[in-house]
Amino acid sequence: MQNLTLTWQTSAAASAALYGAAFTVGRVAARRASTGEWRRGRVAADVLREAGTLLALFALWQVVGHLSLVGTDHALDRADWIHRTELGLGLPDEADWQRSVVGHPWLVQAANYYYATMHFGVMLIVLLWLFLRHRQRYAWVRTTVVATTAVCLLIQFIPVAPPRMLPGNGFVDLAAQYGQSVYGNAVAGVVADQLSAMPSVHVAWCVITAVAVITVARGPWRWLMVLHPLVTVWVVVVTANHFWADGLVALAILLTVYLVQAALSGWRRPEEPEEAVAVLPEEQERESSAVEG
């Protein structure tokens, strides 16, 4: 079967179409005479709009992936400079961390699998949970994801290679060795960009999901979510996909986004109100008649 390529043009067009469909469904739902139909239409419009937002982000990622590939040599030089600078500042050598797991194939494969699947998987689960169970908090978290990712992608217009592309510095591409690499081969027609290591979207997203769950959920079990960013940071380092600096810059961007959101909307925790009941025009007219009577 022919492999279909989802280009940035296709993604952008699909995103615009979804936004248009969301607007149309929302307008039609507003004219429904049934409260149940109005609610279903509103949910459908929200789903279409959120899907459009995710596709818009994907289109931006595609654009950055194409335009950032302006010179592998410069990308490698920048990566080498980051590594040398970290060592000069006294930070732990990522190559030493990687060597500590090389002799444990099961641990290496588990780390590769975590890197490839949990990045998107946990984010999608958390966003879906918020959308279905905590709609009042969803928009705030979604805005955090969009803003943080957009800033990271803009910075990635400057290509920076990951550590695994620096064998001379002691790094090994463990994912490629075990046939688990998400780079190099097309998946659904998409080839992931290998020169967008700075900053680390992996680190930014895992912290976003942890903060969302801890602040929204109730009960002691929510604190287990702290393990996700801790494991993610360990994984991206031992698999040589990111330097410490990649994660630190991502966290600085995320903190800035949080501060901007706080300045615009405040730190006040939104209440979880009971589901609003739509008051349709016909019902308003009947209530007015009853009062006048």
N, C-alpha and C positions, 0 to 999 in steps of 0.2 A: 504494500500500500504506500502510495506516495506520501512523503513527509511534508506537512503543511507548515509554512513559515508564518509566524505571527510577528510582522514587522511593527516598527513604531508607528508607521502610518495607519496600519490596520488597527492597532490598539487605540490610537487617538480617535479614529473614526468610530470604532465600537463604543468608546467612552462617550463621545458626543451623542451617539444614537441612544445609549442607555439613559443619559441625562434627559434627552428629549422624551423618551418613553416614560420616564419617571414624572416629568412635568405633565404629560398628557394624562397618565393614569391618575395622578393627583387631582387634576381638574375634573375628570370624569367622576371620581369618587366623591368629590365635594357636592356633586349634584344628585347623588343617590338618595332615594327616599327612605332607604332602610339603614338603620344604625349599624347592623352587621355588615352590610355591603360597604358602608363608608369606612369601617375599620379595616376590613380586608383590603380595600383599595389603598388605604393609607399605608399599610404594611408593605404591600406590593411596590408602591412608589418609593418607600424607604429602601427596600432591597435593591431596586434598580439603580437608585442614586448612589448607594454605597458600592455596588459593583462597578459603576462608572468611575468612581473615585479611585478604586484599586487599579482599574485599567489605565487611568491617566497616569498613575504612578509608574506602572509598568512601561508605558510609552516613554516616560522621561528616562527611566533606567535604560531602555533600548537606545535612546539618543546619546546618553552619556557613554554607553558601551561602545558606540561607533566613533564618536568624536574624540574620546580620550586616547584612542590607539594611535598616538602621534609619534611614538618612538620608544621601542622597547629598551634601547640603551639608556635613555634618560630615566625611564621608569626603574630600571635596575640600579642606576646610580643613586636615585633618591632613596631606594630601599636600603642600599648599602650605607648611605649617610645616616639614615634613621637608626640602623643597628649600631653603628660606631658611636653615634651621639648617646644612645641609651647606655652603652657600656661605659662611656666617659662620665656619665652622670651617676654611675654606680647601680643601675638597675640590673636585676637578674638576667642572665643571658638566656634567651628563649631556646637557643640550641642545646643548652644543658638540660632544660626541662624536657625537650624532645628526646634526648638520648636516654632519659630515665624510663621511657616507655617503649623504646625500640625493641627491647628484648622480650616484650610481652605481646605477641600477635593478637590475642583476643582483646586486649585493652586498646590496641591501635585500631582494630576494626570497629570496636564499639565507639571510639572517639570519631572516626570517620563517618560512621552512620549517624551519630548525634549531630555532627556538623551539617550533614546533607539534609536531614529530615526535620529536626526540631526547630530550626530557625523559622520556617514558615508554619510548621504544624502547630506549635504552641501559640503563635500570634493569631492564627485563624481560629483556633479553639477559644481563646480568650475574647476575641472580638465578637464571635458568635454568641458566647455566653453573655457578654454585656448587652448585645443587641436584643436578645430574647428575654433576659431576666432583669437587666438593670439599664433600661433604655435612657434614663436620665443621666447616667454616667458615660454612656457609650460615645456621645458626640465629643466630649472632652478628650477621651482617650484616642478616638479616631483622629482628632485634630493634632494631637501630640505625635501620632505615628506619621501622618502626612507631612507635617512641618519638619520633623526631625529627619525623615528620609529624604525629603526634598533638599534640605541643606547639605546632607551627606553626599547626595548625588551631584550637586553643584560643585562641591569640592573635588569630587572624583573626576572632573574634567581634566585635572592634572594627574596623569597616570603615575601610579606608584605600584611597584611589584610586591607581591607577598614574599615572606621569608623563604618559602619552599622553592623559589626561583633563584636562590642564592646558595648553590652547593658549596661554593668557595668559602662561605661563612660558617659552614658546618651544618647546614640544614638539609633535610631530606623530604622529598615529596612522598609522604607515606600513603596518601590516598591513591596516587598513581601506581605505587608498588603493589598495592592490594587490589587494584582494579576497582576502586570505589570513588574515583575522582568525578566530581560534578562538572569539571571543566574539560574543554577540548572536544567533547562529543555533543552533538545537537540533541536536545530534549524537546520534542514537539516543535522542531525547527528553530529552537533558540539555543545559541551558544553563549554561556555565561562569560562575562568579561573577567579576565584574569588580572587586569591591571588597575583594579579599583579597590585596593586593599586599605587605603587611607581615605576617610575614617572607616571604622568597622560598623557596618549596619547590624551585623550579628550581635555585637555588644549592646548597641543602642536598643534594639528590639527586645532583647531578653530583659533588660532593666525596665523598659516600659511595661512589659507584661507582668513582671513581678510587682512593680509599684501598683498597677491596676488591681491585681488580685488582692493584695494586702490591704489596700485602702477601701475596696468595695465589699469584699467578702467579710463574713463574720465567723468567729470561732477560731480556735488555736491552729486548726489544720492549714489555714491560709499562709502561715509562716513557712510552711514547707516550700512555698514558691521561691524563697530566697535561694534554694538550691539551684534553680535554673540559671540565673546569671553566674553563680559560682562555677557550675559545671561548664557553662558556655565559654567563660574566659579561659578555663583550663584547656578546653577542647581546641579553641582557635589557636592557642599557643603551641600545644604539643603536636598539632597537625601542621604547624608552620604556615598557617593561613593568615596570621596577623601578628604584628608586633604589639608590645605593650602600648606604644604611642598611638596605634590605630584605635585601640579601645579608649584611651584617655581623651583623645580628641572627640570621639563619638559621645562620651559622657559629658564633655564640656558643652557640646552642641545641645544635648538633651536638657541639661540644666538651664541653658539659656532659653530654650523653648518653654520649659516649665515657668521660668521667671516672667517671660512675656505673657504667657497665659494667665499667670497670677495677677499681673498688672492690669490686664484687660478685663478679667472676670472675677478676680479675687480668689482666695483660698477656701472660701466657704464651701462646705460639703453639701451638695444638693440633696434634698430629702428624696426619699423614694415614695412618691405619692401613690395613692391608689389609682388604678387605671381610670383615666378621664372618660366620662360618658358624654358622647356627642349629643348636643342639643340641636335637633334639626329645625328648620324654619317652620314646618307644620306644627311641631310641638310647642315652639315659642308662641305661635299664633293662638293655639288652644289655651295655653297658660294665660295669655293676655286676656282672652275672652272670659275665662273663668274668673279672673280678678275683677274685670269690669262688671261681670254679672253679680 
